[in-house]
Amino acid sequence: MAKVEHFEIPVENIERAQAFYREVLEFTYEPWDADMGMLNQPDGEGINGDLHIRGSLGHPTVVFTVDDLEETIDRARRSGGELIGDIQPMGETSRWAYIRDSEGNTIGLFSDSAG
């Protein structure tokens, strides 16, 4: 069963975007590096998300945690979706990928084999 993991917001200017989300929604910001960081809910409820310098995917994205990345991608393909690019490693045990759904929307998939 999938669950919403986080959201991703591409930006042109990290500092400006960080200030916007702090002032408007009271999110705190945890930088990962100069080009990316995590927006955290002010009260610890709901989902957190990241800000990152805009790349080829220029719109906000929702990312879902899944148990089996390959099986989820196979089900997406059988249902009219497609894998965008390749499955990417993230740390020691995690991996992620983008897929396009049957309506042309891009969503993210995340899986952590450690648990």
Stockholm file with secondary structure:
# STOCKHOLM 1.0

chainA/1-115         MAKVEHFEIPVENIERAQAFYREVLEFTYEPWDADMGMLNQPDGEGINGDLHIRGSLGHPTVVFTVDDLEETIDRARRSGGELIGDIQPMGETSRWAYIRDSEGNTIGLFSDSAG
#=GR chainA/1-115 SS CCEEEEEEEEESCHHHHHHHHHHHHCCEEEEEETTEEEEECTTSCSCCEEEEECCSCCSCEEEEECSCHHHHHHHHHHTTCEEEEEEEEETTTEEEEEEECTTSCEEEEEEETTC
#=GC SS_cons         CCEEEEEEEEESCHHHHHHHHHHHHCCEEEEEETTEEEEECTTSCSCCEEEEECCSCCSCEEEEECSCHHHHHHHHHHTTCEEEEEEEEETTTEEEEEEECTTSCEEEEEEETTC
//
